[in-house]
Amino acid sequence: MKVIALNGSPHKSGNTAYALGVVGKALQAEGIEFEIVEIGGNRIHGCIACGKCGEREDGKCAITNDIVNEVLPKMKAADGIIIGSPVYYSGIAGTMKCFLDRTFYVASANGGWFRHKVGASVVAVRRTGGSMTFNALNHYLTVSEMLVPTANYWNVIHGRAPGEAAQDAEGNQIMQLLGKNMAWMLKMREQGKGIEPKGEEKVFMSFIR
Ligand SMILES: Cc1cc2nc3c(=O)[nH]c(=O)nc-3n(C[C@H](O)[C@H](O)[C@H](O)COP(=O)(O)O)c2cc1C
């Protein structure tokens, strides 16, 4: 089983990466493969709402000059996905938001790739906006019918300069527990293969006459 973690920070060794690493160690201790993919340091365009991913159903985004189409197959192949972001102005860091809008839209428009994968959100913050960003990230997971493991608090770690999050003892415990619970959920998911509820055709109701 494999989990990929998407680092939405431009810092490869920053606090988001640190938190993802703590979750990853707990996963690896349970025999689960773990890889961090760098997202935040790239140039990534926002979704242009062209709808081509749904029209073509080729599993690709129509914007082809960035990493989105390279990372999509990795996300599709993984058993679990962790989406990590630093807090920028009490929300998801902009580059990561662009990436998530496009990848989750392609996945949904091509048959719901992420349905019943295990998905978790992780946030790094200096002071305020952690829960709001955690909620915003969770929207991608829950609309995709992903299985979402929890910890003993919301998945937020505190620190400002890269590396400071190592000092947040409570945040470290949260990330470690998240990894353990995610590993257990992945194993339960394996046991449940073949008896999953069937997906349903989406009902759209836009309140337009
Ligand atoms: C553009 C920008 C906006 C930020 N906005 C906030 C904020 O709203 N609240 C906060 O507590 N910290 C804010 N921060 C601080 C980062 O969330 C914090 O330093 C975090 O640990 C960075 O994670 P990283 O090392 O993974 O990049 C901001 C940082 C930047 C660069």
The ligand as an SDF file (V2000), in Angstrom:
LIG
                    3D

 31 33  0  0  0  0  0  0  0  0999 V2000
    2.0630   34.7890    2.2790 C   0  0  0  0  0  0  0  0  0  0  0  0
    2.0140   34.2440    3.6820 C   0  0  0  0  0  0  0  0  0  0  0  0
    0.8480   34.3450    4.4090 C   0  0  0  0  0  0  0  0  0  0  0  0
    0.7700   33.8380    5.7000 C   0  0  0  0  0  0  0  0  0  0  0  0
   -0.4150   33.9190    6.3740 N   0  0  0  0  0  0  0  0  0  0  0  0
   -0.4990   33.4630    7.6480 C   0  0  0  0  0  0  0  0  0  0  0  0
   -1.7320   33.5320    8.3660 C   0  0  0  0  0  0  0  0  0  0  0  0
   -2.7740   33.9470    7.8760 O   0  0  0  0  0  0  0  0  0  0  0  0
   -1.7340   33.0830    9.6380 N   0  0  0  0  0  0  0  0  0  0  0  0
   -0.6050   32.5750   10.2470 C   0  0  0  0  0  0  0  0  0  0  0  0
   -0.6720   32.2100   11.4080 O   0  0  0  0  0  0  0  0  0  0  0  0
    0.5510   32.4310    9.5740 N   0  0  0  0  0  0  0  0  0  0  0  0
    0.6300   32.8640    8.2850 C   0  0  0  0  0  0  0  0  0  0  0  0
    1.8090   32.7040    7.5710 N   0  0  0  0  0  0  0  0  0  0  0  0
    2.9220   31.9540    8.1930 C   0  0  0  0  0  0  0  0  0  0  0  0
    2.9910   30.4750    7.7410 C   0  0  0  0  0  0  0  0  0  0  0  0
    1.7240   29.8620    7.7670 O   0  0  0  0  0  0  0  0  0  0  0  0
    3.9340   29.6820    8.6550 C   0  0  0  0  0  0  0  0  0  0  0  0
    5.2060   30.2970    8.6750 O   0  0  0  0  0  0  0  0  0  0  0  0
    4.0610   28.2230    8.2490 C   0  0  0  0  0  0  0  0  0  0  0  0
    4.7140   27.5150    9.2610 O   0  0  0  0  0  0  0  0  0  0  0  0
    4.8290   28.0590    6.9440 C   0  0  0  0  0  0  0  0  0  0  0  0
    4.9020   26.6930    6.6080 O   0  0  0  0  0  0  0  0  0  0  0  0
    6.0680   26.1340    5.6530 P   0  0  0  0  0  0  0  0  0  0  0  0
    7.3550   26.1880    6.4500 O   0  0  0  0  0  0  0  0  0  0  0  0
    5.6560   24.7420    5.3350 O   0  0  0  0  0  0  0  0  0  0  0  0
    6.0960   27.0120    4.4540 O   0  0  0  0  0  0  0  0  0  0  0  0
    1.9080   33.2130    6.2810 C   0  0  0  0  0  0  0  0  0  0  0  0
    3.0850   33.1040    5.5350 C   0  0  0  0  0  0  0  0  0  0  0  0
    3.1500   33.6150    4.2600 C   0  0  0  0  0  0  0  0  0  0  0  0
    4.4360   33.4840    3.4680 C   0  0  0  0  0  0  0  0  0  0  0  0
  1  2  1  0
  2  3  1  0
  2 30  2  0
  3  4  2  0
  4  5  1  0
  4 28  1  0
  5  6  2  0
  6  7  1  0
  6 13  1  0
  7  8  2  0
  7  9  1  0
  9 10  1  0
 10 11  2  0
 10 12  1  0
 12 13  2  0
 13 14  1  0
 14 15  1  0
 14 28  1  0
 15 16  1  0
 16 17  1  0
 16 18  1  0
 18 19  1  0
 18 20  1  0
 20 21  1  0
 20 22  1  0
 22 23  1  0
 23 24  1  0
 24 25  2  0
 24 26  1  0
 24 27  1  0
 28 29  2  0
 29 30  1  0
 30 31  1  0
M  END
$$$$
